[in-house]
Amino acid sequence: MPFGKPVTAGGGTKFLSDETGEQIRIRQRGPLRTGFWYICCMPETPPRIARAAMSPEERHLRSQLVQLLSGAGLLRATLNPRQKVCGKTGCRCARGEKHPALYVVASEDGKPQQLFVPHALEPQVRQWVSSYQRIRELLEELSRIYWDKLSRREP
């Protein structure tokens, strides 16, 4: 075959690999697998954008993203400070001076989930939530750059 060595995967999908390492997937469609064949090119890795081709703003945003992603941790949640009562009869919270408590809240499958954050972990959890929020902001800025490129019909 002109593309190289054929490899068969599960479900009857066949792959051909050429000398550049690019895989070409051949899949048969139809209820009885008597349909037509089509070819889809699948590079092993997505093409990388050369740093020289990026604007200074894009380079800066990407650099910040890499630094945050390689940092300590990320947490998709919001911080929810609360005041709570411990239930001890002689405690100050029984007189109305409630104890501060921090919770993290995130939705999972449309249902809100919450966790109490111990005092010892508060600084770390605050950093995780802050890092996640900053990453979302950076991604929005990058998306805006590419939206503008597309509107100007630039590659």
Buried (B, 14 or more C-beta within 10 A) or exposed (E): EEBBEEEEEEEEEBBBBBEEEBBBBBBBEEEEEEEEEEEEEEEEEEEEEEEEEBEEEBEEBBEBBEEBEEEEEBBBBEBEEEEEEEEEEEEEBEEEEBEEBBBBEBEEEEEEEEEEBEEEEBEEBBBBBBBBBBBEEBEEBBEEBEEEEEEEEEE
